Amino acid sequence: MTVYTIDPLQDGRWADLVSRHEDASVFHSVPWLEAIRETYGYAPVVYTTAAPSEPLTNGMVFCQIKSWLTGRRMVSAPFSDHCEPLLDHAESAVAIGEELKKTVDAGKWKYIEVRPRSEMAALEGVVKAPACQFHMLDLTPDAEAILRKTHKTAIQQPIKRAEREGVTVECGHSERLLAAFYRLMVLTRRRHQLPPQPIEWFRNLAARMGERMRIRVAYQQEQEIASIVTLEHKNVVVYKYGCSDTRFQNLGGTPLLIWKAINDAKAGGLTAMDFGRSDADNPGLITFKNRWGATPSELVYLRWQGKQATEGAAAGRHSSGMAKRLFAIMPDFVLQTTGRILYRHVG
């Protein structure tokens, strides 16, 4: 079986496949891939067994990262929580997998990473990453039934507190809302000892996603206290980014924002909320998502990797701890500049 490569931003068959394949998500979509290319310069490519003259019935999308710092890699897809291979039968998975393994074995890539939502038994020669948690919330019950399933003291009471304290919510994708969101994002990332992604990433995503990306900001009077970014694809709303000012955490801004997003999604006919990935070493985030009544499952990323990827793993873990200590004390401007540089290498 022959394997072909196509440019998903130029070949309209990819957008058509994403629109109709049941496993497609926002992370497969052309707007997401365009924003990645515009912000970070990563070139997207799709591997498929469909010939150029045939309808596209399967494909694995990757972005090519060619970095002097982290090496030459392909990731499906950078900055995504999951990116299921869009397949039609097991034979196409085997053929594409064999082709990808050949390119790694030939030394073209340090590694190739796939981020499936389901177990990929047909892919041979892959190394499994440690499992992450993934949460999905069913939005088909009525709103009150959804709220009743949430944690009383961690979710229901903070929502009531926010309403009682007069916390207001604005929703859209304007530059003003983006600026408010980003100020909170810088605060939050510093708290986590990480640099923020560049504001250009969110600006490009807003330009490409349009009404399918929504920035919600919670205000106490004129002070922004929490913000979330959601993305929509078909019948799913994705809770992708969240940030807050801990000085106002007792006001319940984040639970109120998520509750507003759930109600807006239901009003728009959406049937599920994707709460995204949580690393196993982040039990607080996992607990927060469980308290919304979201259903957990495992995410296991897969890699075809060469010798250089294995050799570099220990050194990477050591340098990560040192970097976090620096991120915690950097001035805002330096932290943001670091993020602008760093994220071009770590997708």
N, C-alpha and C positions, 0 to 999 in steps of 0.2 A: 504494500500500500504506500503510495507516494505522499509525502508531506510537503505542503506549500507554505509560504509566508506571505502575508498581506499587510498593508498599512491600514489600520482600522479607522484612521481619520480621513482617508482618501477613498477607500472602498466602501460604498454604501451598503454592501451586503452585511457588514458587521452590525451597523445600527439596526438593520432589519432583524438579524438574528437576536440581538439583545432585546428588541421590542416583543418578541414572541416566545423566547425560551423561558421555561418555567423557573430555571435556576439563575437567571440573570438578575443582577442587582445594580444599584447606582454605581458601584465600583467597576462595572464593565462598560458603563455608558460613555459615549463620545464626549459629553461635557466634562466628565471627571478626567478622562485621558487628555483632553485639550488643556485643562487647567494645569495638570502635571507637566506637560511639555512646555507651556508658556512660563511657568514659575521656575522649574528646575532643569529644563532642557533634556528630560528623559524621552527617548524616542520609543513610541509604542509599536508593537508588532504582534500579529496573531499567527499562531501555527494551526494549520487545518489540513484535513485530508480532502477538502473540496477543491477541485481544479478551478482555475480562473473563469472558465466558461460555465461552471455549474452553480446552482444555488448553494449558499453557505448553510451547511447543516450542523457544523461543529466548529469549535475553535477554543484555543487557550490563548488568552491575551497576556502579554508581558510588557514591561517597560525596561529598556536597556539603560543601565547605569554604568557609565564609563568614568570612573573616578580614580585619580592618582592616589587618593587617600585610602579608599576602601576597596579598590579593585574593580574589575569588570564583572558585573552581575546582571542577571535578569530576574525581575520580581513581578509576581502576578497577585496583586498590583500594588505599587508603592502607596503607603499611607492608608491602605484599606484594612478593614478588619477581617474581611474574607473576600475571596474572588474565585468562586466555584468554576472549574473547567466546564465549558458549555459543550456537552457531548451528546451524540446520538446513539452510540453503541460502544461496547467494550473494545472492539477492534480499533476504532479511531484513537481511543485513549492509549492503547498499547503502541500503536504506530507513532503517535506524537511523542510519547514518553521515550521510546527508543531513539528518536531523532534528537531530542533534547539531551539525553544522556551522552550521545555521541559528541555533541558540541562541547560538553564539559570535559569528557575524556580526552578530547583533542586539545584541551588547554585554552579554548576560546573564552570561557567564562570561569570565574572563581567558583561560582555556584549559580544554580537556577532554583528559585523558590516558588512553590505553589501554595496558595492559601485557601484550600477547599473548606466548605462547610460540612461536607459528608466524607466518609471514609473512602479513600481512593485505592481500592484493592488491586486495580489493574496496573498501577504504576510500579515498575520494577526498578530496583537499584536506588531507591530514595532513602534518605535518613529522616527520621521523624524528630521534630522539635518537641520540647516539653509542652504538654497540653495546656491550653488556655480555656477559660470559660466564655461561653457565648449565651446571651439572653435575648429571647423574643417574647413580646407581650401580645396576646390575642386581643384585638380591639372589637371583635364582633359582638360581645355582650353589651348591654346598655351601660351608659357612663356610671350610673350609681352602682351597678354590679361590679364594675372594674374597681371603683373606689373602695367598696366594701372589702375587697380582697387585699388591699394594701395594708401595710403595717400602721396600726392606730397611732402610736406615739411618734414614729419616725416620719410618716408621710401625711396621714390625715390631719393630725393636730397642727403641724407646721403650715399646711395649706390654709387652715382656718385662721391661724395666727397672722399669716401674711395678709389675708383678706381683712381681718379685723384692724390691723395696723395701717391699712390704706396703701399697701404696696401695689403699684401699678405696673402694667406690662405693655410694652410696645413691641410690635412685630413688623418685620419687613426686611429689606436688604439694602437700605440706604447707607451712604457713607457715614452719616452721623451715628447710626446704630452700629455699624462696623467699628467705628472708632471707640465707642463705649465698650463693645465686646472685647476689643483688643487690649484696652487698658486692663480689664479684668483678667484676660488671658495671660498677660505678662506677670501679673501678681500671682496667679495660680501656678504657672510654670516655675517661677522662682521658688515658691513654696515646695514644689516637688523636686527642686534642684535640677531643673532642665531648662534649656532655652526654648522660647516660643518659636513656632514656625513663622516665617516672614508674613507681614500683613499682606504682601502681594499675593500670597497663596489664597487667602480668604477673598481678596478683591477679585482675583481671576476666577475663582470658583463661583462667586456671586454673579459675575458677568456672564459666565457660561451656563449656569443652572437657572438663572432668572427666578421666576416664581417658585421653582422647585427647591430653592434654598431659602430658608427663613432664619433670620436672626431675631431672637427674642431677648429683650433686656428688661429686668425687673428694677424698678426705681423706688426708693423711699424719698418722697418729695422729688428733688432733682438729682439725687445721688444714685448712680448705678450701683447695685449691690450684687447682682448675679446675671448671668447670661448663658444661653445655650444656642447652638446652631443645629438645625435639623435639615435633612435632605430627603426628597421624595422621589421614589421610582415605582411606577405602576401602583400597586396597592399597599406599599410599605413606606412608612416614615422612619428615617434613620436618625436616632439621637447620636450625633457624631462628636460634638464638642460641648464641653461645659466648663464654666469658670465662675469664680465668686470672690467677693471680698469678705474674709473671715470676721471682720469687725461687725458685720451685719448678719452673721449666720443664723442667729436666733430668730430672725424675721421670716425665715422659711422661703426665701426667694427662689431657690432652685426647685424644691418640690412644686411650688406654684407654677413655675415656667413649664415643667414637664407636664403637669396636669392640664395647663392651657394647650400645650402641643397635642396631647391626647384628644382633647375635645375638638380642636381644629381638624385633626386628622379624621376623626369620626364624622364630622360635618362634611368633610370632603370625600367621604366614601371609602377611605382607606381602612384596611382590615388588620394591620399588624404594625407594631412598633419594634424596630430593631435597636436594642440597647447596646449592641456592639460587643467588643472583646474586652475581657478583663484578665490580666496576667494572674497566674496562680498565687504569686507572692503579694497580691493586693487584696487581702480578704475584706477590707473595708468597702471597696468598690463592689465586690461580689455581693456582699450583704445588702448594700444599698439597692442593687438591682433586684435581688430576691424580694426585698420588701415592697417592691411595686407589683409583685405577683407574676413577674416575668419568668418564663420557663427556661431553665439552664440546660446547656448541652456542652459537649467538648468541641474545641477547635484544635486540630493538630496540623501544623504547617509541615510541608514536605520539601526536601531539598535533594537535588542531585549536586554533589559537591566534589571538587577536586582536592588535591593534597594541600594546596595553599590555604584553603578555607579552614581545614582542621588545625594547621600549624598556628594560624593567627588567633584562635579562639581564646587561649589563656591570656595572651597579652592584651586583648581587647577588654576582658573582664577587669584586669588590674587598672588600666587607664580610665575605665568608666568611673570607678570610685573616686579617683583623683579629680576628674572633670566635674563631678557633681558638687564637690566641695567648693570649686571655683565658681560654678554657676550661682551658688547660694549667696555669694558676696559681690558679684559683678554689679556695677551701676546699670540701670535700665538700658541706656543706649548701647553699652558694650554687650549686654545680654542679647538684645535684639539683633545686633550686628553679627554676633556669634551664631545665632539661629539662622540668619540669612545665608551665612557661609556653610554652616554645618549640614543643613538639610539638603544641600545639593549633593552630599556624599552618602547619606544614610537612609535613603528611601527603601 
